[in-house]
Amino acid sequence: MIVFCGYANSDVTVRVPSLPTPGGRVQATALERGDGGMAANAAVAAARLGADVRFGGVVGTDALSAAFLEALEADGIDVRPTRTDGRLTTAIVLLTPDGERAIISQDDDLGVADIAEHAALADTGWLCLDGYRFPNAANVLPASAHVVVDLDGCETRPAALSALAVAEHVVLGAAQARTLLGDDAACAVLAADHGTHLVLTDGGRGATVFAPGEPPQRIPAIEVPVVDSTGAGDCFVGAYVSELAGGRTPIAAARFAAVAAGLSCTHAGARAGLPHRAAVQSFLDTGSAGPGSGHGAKEPTP
């Protein structure tokens, strides 16, 4: 079982011709609402790949929150750990025609006590947290669980280091890693010192895995027509954890996750393009998702 703990969002996607500059103004061409949130997106990605998934976040009692939870349940996710006495936060996603985006997000009401409760659910299984929970979460995580942290959203080096100290695996965007952790040499040292697999994702340039005491391994990205990169990083994390939980090595899990993340960019929205296992395996086998592979849609029940 994998417990995903963190953000649940209602995404408002604003399509714009280009991202605005400071003080600038752009004209929106369309506005769309859909489900999102780092941890929730990653949970859906893992569930569509066949993992046993629970999601712990915070939503409200309104109709939008109810629909949000129903969508997770439709993907086979156990949402019972999710609190419904708060609010479903909103994220504004500015999206350009070439698939680039900028995100403005709202803070949620998930506290340390919630994290401790969800961590206890994971027990000897897998627990995946988003980076906004550190450094506070570091003191409540059980030694028995396999902890994976998506550090995107982490704002300070001490917070990042606190995650490295308790996680078996840390995933982080390459640009943010340079700011928080340093260059490749520094990342290799940190991975070795903490005994942590550190995975840096870099969009169309692929990913790099720093395993403790081993040379960095470059993971290539796949070439796809990018429609929307929103949620691609979340997809990578969900796929990476699902493969680790299934017994794959970190390198094999990262290669699989890179394909899943690439395929997720071929549809609009954070969830629509999250692929099922058949689509990822088809691409690995043939270089194409192929017809009827279940990409971006719920696979039929046998």
N, C-alpha and C positions, 0 to 999 in steps of 0.2 A: 504493500500500500504506500502511496505517496500523499502526504498532506501538503497542500499549497496554502500558504498563509500570507495575506497582504491585500493589495489594492483590488477593489471592485469599483469600476467606473461606468458611468454613462458617457460615451464619447460623442461629442458634437464635432463632426468633421466639416471644416469650412474649406471649400475648394477655391484656391486663389491662383492667379497667373504666376506669381512669384512671392517668396517670403518677404514681408515688409522689412525695410531698413529702420533703424532707430529714428523715430519721428516721422516715418513715412506712412503712406496710406495705399492700400490696394483694394480693388473691388472684388468681392466674393462672387463666384459664378454659381455656387450651389452650397446648400447646407444639408447635412444628413446626420441622423442620430443612430447610434448602434452601441452594443455592449462592448466594454473594454476593461482595462485594469491590468497591470503587469501580472500579478499572481493569478488572476482569473483567466487571462488569456493563456498563460503557461499551463494552467490546469486543463483547459480545453484541448490544447495541443497534445498533452500527455494522454488524455482520455481517448482522443481520436486515434492514437497510436496503440491503444489496447491496454493502457495501464489502469490499475485500480486506484481511483483518485477521490480524495476528499478536499473540499475547499473551505477555508476559514477566513472570513472577512467581516465587513460590517456594511449592512444596508439598512433601509428603513422599512416602513409598513405600507408605503404608497404603491400604487399600481405599477410604476416603473421598476421598483425594487422587486416586486413579485414576479414580473416578467423576466427580470434579470436572472433570478434564481431558477425559474422554470426553464430558461434557455440552457443553463448549466446542467440541470437534471436531464434535459433532452439528450445531452451528450454523455449521460451515464455517470455524472458526478454526484457524489454524496454531499449535499449542502447543509446537512444538519449542524455542523460546527459553526455556521455563519450566524452572527448576531443580527437581529432585525430591529434593535431598539435605537439605531443611529440614523444615518442617512446614506443614500447612494450618492457618492461624490461625482462631480462632473469634470471631464477633461476636454479642453478645446484643442482640436488637432487642425493645424493649418497645413493643407496638402497642395502641392504644386503638380502641374501636368506630368512632370517626369518622375513622380513618386516620392520626392523628398518632402519632409515634413518637420514642423516644429510643434511642440506640445506644451500647453499651459494646463497644469493639473491642480486639483484642490486636495488639501490634506484630509485624511480620514480620521476616524475615531478609534482605530485599533490600538490598544494599549499593551503594555508589557504583560499584564495578567492574561490577556487573550492569547498572546504569543506563547506563554508558558503552558496554557491549557492545550493549545494546538500541538505544541511540542510533545506533550505527554501522550497525545493521541498517536503520534508517530512511533513512540516506543522504540523498537528495534528496526523500524522501517525507515522511510525516507521523509525528510522534512525540507521543503523549499520555501525560502523567505525572500522578500524583496529588500533591496539595500536601504530603504528608508527606515528600517527597524534598528539600525545600529548607530551607536554602540550599545543602546539599552538592552537589546535582545541577547547580547553575548552572555549575560549572567544567568539566563533562565533556560538555556538549552541543555537537554540531557546528553550525557556522554554516550548513551546507548543508541541514539538516532544517527542516521547518516544525514548530515546537514549539507545542503546546497544553497548558496546565496547568489542571487542576481543583484550585483552591486550597482547597477545603473540606478541612479537616484541618490546614491551616497554622496555626501557633500564635503566631507573632511577626511584627511589622511588618517587621523586617529580612529575614526569610525570604520574606515576601510580595513585598517590593521586589526581592529577588534573582530571583524568578520573572518579575516584570514586565520586568526588564532583559534576559532572554534569550528570552522567549516572544513569538510573534506574536499569540497569543490566550490570554486568561486568563478562566476562568469561576469565579465565586465567589458563594456565597449572600449576599444583601443584608445580613442581620443581621451576619454575620461581616465583611463589607466595611466596615461602619460602625466596627467595632472596630479592624480592621487598617489601613484606608486613609483613613477619614473620610467626609464627606458626599458628595453628588453632585458638588458643585463640585470637591472634592479629587480625586475619581475621574476627572473630566474632565481635570484638570491632569496627573494621573499617566499617563493614556492618551496624552495629547499628548506629554508629556516622553519617554516610553519608546517611542513609536511602536507601541503595543500596543492591540489591540481588547480592551476589558475588558467582560465580560458579567456582570451581576449578576442572579441568579435569585431570585425571591421567591414561590415556591409558587403559590397561587391568585391572587396579584396580578400574575403575569406576570414579565417580565424587562426589563432596560434595557441597551442596547448603547451603550457609550462608544467611539466610533471616534476615532482621533487627529485633533484639530482640527475635529471636527464636533459639532453639537448632539446631546445624548442622544436615542436612539430607544427609545420604549416598545414592548414586545412584549406583547400581551395573552395571558393564559392562556385555555384553553378551559374551558367548564363541563362537568364530568363528575361522575358519582356516585363519590366517592372511597371505595375499599375499603381501600387500603394505599398510602401515599406512599413506602414504602421503595424506594430505587433510582430514584426519579423524577429526582433530580439527576444521577445517573450516566447515565440514559437521555438527558437533555438533552445532556450532554457528548458521548456517543457519537454521537447524531444530528447535533449541531452539527459535529463533526469529519468525519463521513461526508459531509455536504453541502459543507463546505469543500473536501474532497478531490475531490468531484465537480464542482467549479468554480462553486458558488453563491457569491454575495456574503455577507459576514457577516450582514447584515440578513435576507436570505432564508433563510440557514442557521439563524438564531436563531428565525425564525417557524416553520420546519419542526420544529425541535427542541422548541419549546414545545408543539406539537400532539402530538408523540411522547411527551413527558414526561407530558402530561395523560392520554393514553390508557393509559400504563403504570400509572396509579393506579387503574384500574378492575378490577384483579385482585390477589389476595393474593400476597405474596412479591416479592422483588427482580427476578426474571427472568420470571415467568409472563406478566406483562402487557406485556413489551417488544414493541412492534408491528413488523410487517413494513411495507415501503414501501406496499403496496396499502392498508393500513388508514389510514396517515397521509394519503396522497393522496386517499382517499375522503372523509376528514373535511374536508380543504381544499376539495374540490370540492362537497361536499353538506352538510357539517355533521354527518355521521354516518359511523362506521366502515363500516357496511353489512355485509350477510351475505357470508360467503365471502371476506373481505378478507385473511385470514391473521393477524388480530390475536391475538397471544399464542400462536400455534402455528406450527410449521414448515410453510412453504408446500410443496405437493406438487411433485415434480420433473416438469417438462413431459415 
